[in-house]
């Protein structure tokens, strides 16, 4: 029945609008609505605008829910469905550019740069510069290519949407891993505070914890590397982070010599 579908839609929006969302409850409602949308009778009783609105909200919330749940793999499929639906809409969704921006963030965090630029080409130059949902991934790509990793960290405080955070953290994890591998190959010993600075942490304790996870040897407040290739598994390099990480290490060593 159309009334049941409308009630489920209202419940979905109500649950989604809460400050403390119950992700399981939202997921259950989404499942019920998706099932109801396959019933021809229910759809036939809805006017066109109501059907479009319900479809749009279900697809958008479904995609955002994958981000909140940390299910990044499902996000790709969910956002693809959203974009396909947008192509059929006569009127633009209020969330369109947030969804496009999230897709750009996902592609950038996955180092799928050719696809990143293909999606970006579908957005006008002016929007790339002025729309915060689009300009943020554009800036982040530039920071990564330049090796301006400190700027990547600073973006955490200026994100246009909280949903962007998971992808920024993924980028930082990748960058830190590449920098850590270069540190392992370039230093025999390094002080905790200096390691924290290079690894983009705010405190030495964070660096100590990170080093512990990588199996680094801590002597006093210094990390000591007896083996030049400690934990340096050969991972595929992304966004030229290997070259830029080495450059970061080089500049740090030069600064130490000057001081």
N, C-alpha and C positions, 0 to 999 in steps of 0.2 A: 504493500500500500504506500501511496505517495506521502500520506501523513506520517507513517512510521519512518520513512526515509528523512523527512524534514525534521522530525523529532531527534533522530540519531545525529543529524547534522548540527542541530542546536546543542546537543550534548557534547559533541566533538569540540565545537567552538568554545563552549563553557569550560571544559576541561583544559583545553589548550591555552585559554586566557588566564588560568590560575598562576599565581606567583610560584607555588610549589606544585609542579606537574607530576602526576602519577603516570609514568610512561607506559606501564602495563595497561592501565585503564584506557589510555588514548589508543594504544595498539589494538585493544579488543574492539573498541568502537569503530576504528578504521576497518577492521576485518568484517564487521557486521555491515558497514556501509558498502564496502566493495562487493559483498555478496548480494546485497539488495540491488545494486546497480546493474546486476545481470538479469534482473527480473523485468521483462518487457512491460508488464502491466504497471509496475511502480513508475517506470520512466515515462510511460505514455500519459500518466496522470499529472506529470509535472509540466509546467510551462517552460519554454526554452531557457529563459534567464535563470530560473531556479536550478534547472539541470546543469547549466554551465557553471553556476556558482558552486554547487555541491561538488562537481567533478574537480574544479580548480582547487578548492579548499582541501579536498582529500589528497590530491596529488602533491600539493605544496607541503602540507603537514606531514605526509608520509615521508617525503624527502628530508625535511628538517628533523623528523624523529630519528632517522638513521644517524644523523650527526650527533644528536643528543645521546643516542645509545652507543656511540662509538663504532657503529657498523659502517665503516667507510666503504667497504666493498659493495654493500647494497645501495649506498648513496649514488654510485654511478648509474645504476639501472633506474633508480627512482628519479633522478634529475633528468635523465634522458626522456622519461615519460612526461615530465613536466614541460620540457622544451617542445616536445611533439604536440602537446595540447595547446601550448601558446600559439603555435602556428595556425591553429584552427579558430582562435578567438578573434572576434571582430574588435573588441575593446581590450586594451592593455591591462594586464593584472597589476595591481599596486605593488606586488612583490616580485615583479618580473626581473628587475635589475639586481635585487638581492640574490635571486636564484641563479642568474647568470654569473654574478660575482662569486658565489659559492662554487660553481662549476669551475671557474677560472682558478680559484684557490686550490681546489682538489687536483686539477691538472698540473698546477705549478708544484704543489707538494709531492706529486707523483713523478715529477721531472719529465712530464710528457709535453715538452715545449712546443713541438710542432702543432699538436692539437690545441694547446693554449692559444697560440697565435691564430689558428683557424677560427676559434670561437671569438677571439678579440676582434677579428676582421668583420664580424657581423654587427659590431657596435660602432656607432659613429665616433669620429675623432673627438668631437666636443664632449660627448658623454664619457669617453675614456679619461678626459682631463677633469671633468666637473662632477660626475656622479660618484659619490664616495664608495659605493659598492663595487664600481668598476675600477676607479683610480687606485684603490688600495692594492689589488693584485698586480696592477701595472707597476706601481712603485716597488712592490716587493720583488718582482722579477728583476728590476733594475738594481736594487740593493744586492741581490744575490749574485748577479753578474759582475758587479763592481767589487764584491767582497766586503761590502759595507754591512757586516753582520750585526754590528751594534745597533744599526738603524732597524734591522729586523726585530731585535729585542724590544726597541722602543715602540714599535707599532702595536704591541700588546695593549698599550694604554689608550690607543686611538682607533680601535677597530670600529667600523660602522655597524657591525652586528656581532653579537656574542657567538654566533655560529661559526665565525671565522677562526676562533681561537684554536680549535682542534687542528686546523690545517697549518697555522703558524707554528704550533708546537711540533708538528711533524717536520716542518722545514728546519726548525732549530735542532731537532734531534739528528737530522741528517748532517747539518753543518757541524755540530759538535763532534759527531763520529769521525768526520773527515779531518777536523782540526786535531782531534785526539790522536789519530793515526800518524799525523805529521809530527806532533810533539814527541811521540814514542820513537820516531826515527831521527829526530833532530836534536834532542836534548839527552844528556847523561843524567842531569838532575834539574829540577825546577821547583821553586818555592810555591807553596799552596796559593798565596794571594796572586802570584803571577799566572799560575795555571787557571785560577778562577777568572782572571781578566781575559785570558786568551780563549777560554771556553765559554765566555759570555755569561758567567755566573756573577751574582752580586756579592757572594761571600766565599771565603776559603772553605768553609764547612761543606758548601755545595760541591766544590771541586773535590774535596776529600771523599765525599760519598760517591761521586761519579767515578773517581779513580779506583775506588774499592770495587765497584761493579766491573771495571775493566781489568781488574787483577793487578793494578799498579802497586809497587812497593813504596810504602810511606815510612820515611825515616825522619823522626822529629816533625818538622813542618815542611819537609821537602819530599817530593816524589823522586825516586831513584830508578833509572832505567839501565840495567846491566846488559840486557839484550836489546839491540837496536831495533829488533822487529817484534817487540812485545805485542801480542794480541793483534797483529796487523793482518787480519784476514783480507783477502783480495776481493773487495766489494766493488760493484760497478760504480764509477764516479758519476755524480749528478750535478748539473748546472755548473760545471767546471769548479766544483768546490775543492777538489784536490789541489789544483793549481793555486787557487786563491787562498786556501788554508796554508799551503807552503809559503806563500807570499806573506801571510799574516805572521807566521813563525819567523820568517826572515827579518821582517821589520821589528819584531819584538826583540830579537837577538841584537840587532843593530842598536836599538834603544838602550839595551843593557850595557853595551860597550861604551856608548856616549856617556851614560850616567857613571 
